[in-house]
């Protein structure tokens, strides 16, 4: 038989017979032993193990049966002893009750005697303290005459103890009043010595004075004296700085902050040893900052009555204050509020300050009427970066003085400022149009057709300026929104600082929150005025581009060719006026290229935001804004040509064929420019070409007023 069987598994709680049998059968066996023989071996061993267990159980049971009488006897003995113990405890309880009954009267007498003794001791102590009060009361005058502060302090301390015992005396109030008077007198003697110790930073002397004042219940005067000592000196220095006319306000404030910073550094170390903390230093700074006479707020208000650039001067003072707090490293909320409190009045009135600051900027002045067209446009174009630089400066100033709190007032000011800028440029447009027409007429009279497009350059530079305004306003609004949103969390975190003050500051805070929540254009009013300006400039540019073409078509209705009935030598070649129009249209891409090239982002932005872009026909995506402009101009030329044709009163058959040939020429030019002819012009051409018999059939597909006009023109 090979392998050992695990009989210990039978004693386990989770014993599984099937698992044990499978394990035993799978255990290693000798090679010459069959499975049945191996199973028989296991069964035999299990039977032997069962026999062993049975023997052990029988032996244990016999032992328990033999020991039972002895165990029962031991239990009986224990029960008897418990009964005897219970009887003895009852006897002890009765003895205690008897003693209590026999000694109750004696104990009562002892308690009464103890009370009498306590009263006698208290009476003796009171008599001693009364005698001590009398003695000390006599000694205190001599102590004051000697000037020995320690003797005075110890005497007053003894009188305080005596007075506590004599609280039931009839003259207690008189004694108390006398002691208070003596304590006041002692305090008056100690304070000069304490102030000298504070000023001279004599730690040992200060500690002596502090102990003496604490002994006489004048502890509240310790730090009060300390604050008053330094406050008086520093505020005197502030008054001198304000009275010095030769010293500017910024320099005076800087000097004052330097004094406070040095004071804080020196006194923090001194107070940490004397008072076990520097809390009184922070309190001292608050009292000094609030106690300035004249106040910083009044000094600043008086200073701002003179000179210009008020906002920047305020920011300089505010920056000085921020630097002072940073150098100070004080985290005390009271100090921070005391430093910023003088600026609240100006933060609340930020809108007025910002408006004045913007009015002082010379970012744009209306051009002189004596300037030529090109110089005027240059003046307007050069003003764009200056105006938006002023807007950026305003944002920087707002965050510098109010940390973004006055964002609502800032937006209102900038909206009005930018809107006024766009309005002033809009007012210049009528004058510019007049100059353009005047200069164009002069150029045509001097150089003829060669200079017909000379005014286009200035007009498209004006469009470029509008595009720059649109781009920069969009960029400015995005940057402002991002910066304001970045401050939102800080403003919400410090909500209590802004809403725990005056009602005006609370209103500023709530306006700020509303502005931050608002979506859409930041400068909404200015954006609308910019849109009006942009559309006006594009209308101006469109009229300028069409002007030389309009001149070619001006006398179309009175040409003699429309009345010619002579068929001899008649030719269907296009007339000169239309070939000139066609040539100028073919030159138009070349004329527009300098303004509408790949790098003309500003012109593109302006065109995309104009109403003129809505009237552009379908053009290829590759052509971009250049093709759109070409389409718009071509549409304008065709509309103008159609209107001029309808001014012809009567036209002969030869005239109709000539006009149709002119229209076909223009259609060929437009086809070369990838522009589709206008439907109205196509209908006119059809009605000019058909015979009288066919006219009515074609007229059914044409706008009735147009058909009626052509019918009258051809005398059908």
Secondary structure, DSSP 8 states (H G I E B T S, - for coil): --S---GGGGGSTT--HHHHHHHHHHS---TT--HHHHHHHHHHHHHHHHHHHHHHHHHHHHHHHHHHHHHHHHHHHHHHHHHHHHHHHHHHHHHHHHHHHHHHHHHHHHHHHHHHHHHHHHHHHHHHHHHHHHHHHHHHHHHHHHT-HHHHHHHHHHHHHHHHHTTTSTTHHHHHHHHHHHHHHHHHHHHHHHHHHHHHT-HHHHHHHHHHHHHTT-THHHHHHHHHHHHHHHHHHHHHHHH-TTS-HHHHHHHHHHHHHHHHHHHHHHHHHHTSSSHHHHHHHHHHHHT-SS-HHHHHHHHTTSSS-HHHHHHHHHHHHHHHHHHHT---HHHHHHHHGGGHHHHHTHHHHHHHHHHH--S-----TTS-HHHHHHHHHHHHHHHHHHHHHHHHHHHHHHTTTTHHHHHHHHHHHHHHHHHHHHHHHHHHHHHHHHHHHHHHHHHGGGGTTTTHHHHHHHHHHHHHHHHHHHHHHHHHHHHHHHHHHHHHHTHHHHHSS-HHHHHHHHHHHHHHH--S-TTHHHHHHHHHHHHHHHHHHHHHHHHHHHHHTTTGGG-GGGG----TT------HHHHHHHHHHHHHHHHHHTTSSTT-HHHHHHHHTSGGGGG-----TTTHHHHHHHHHHHHHHHHHHHHHHTT-----HHHHHHHHHHHHHHHHHHHHTT----HHHHHHHHHHHS-HHHHHHHHTTS-HHHHHHHHHHTT-
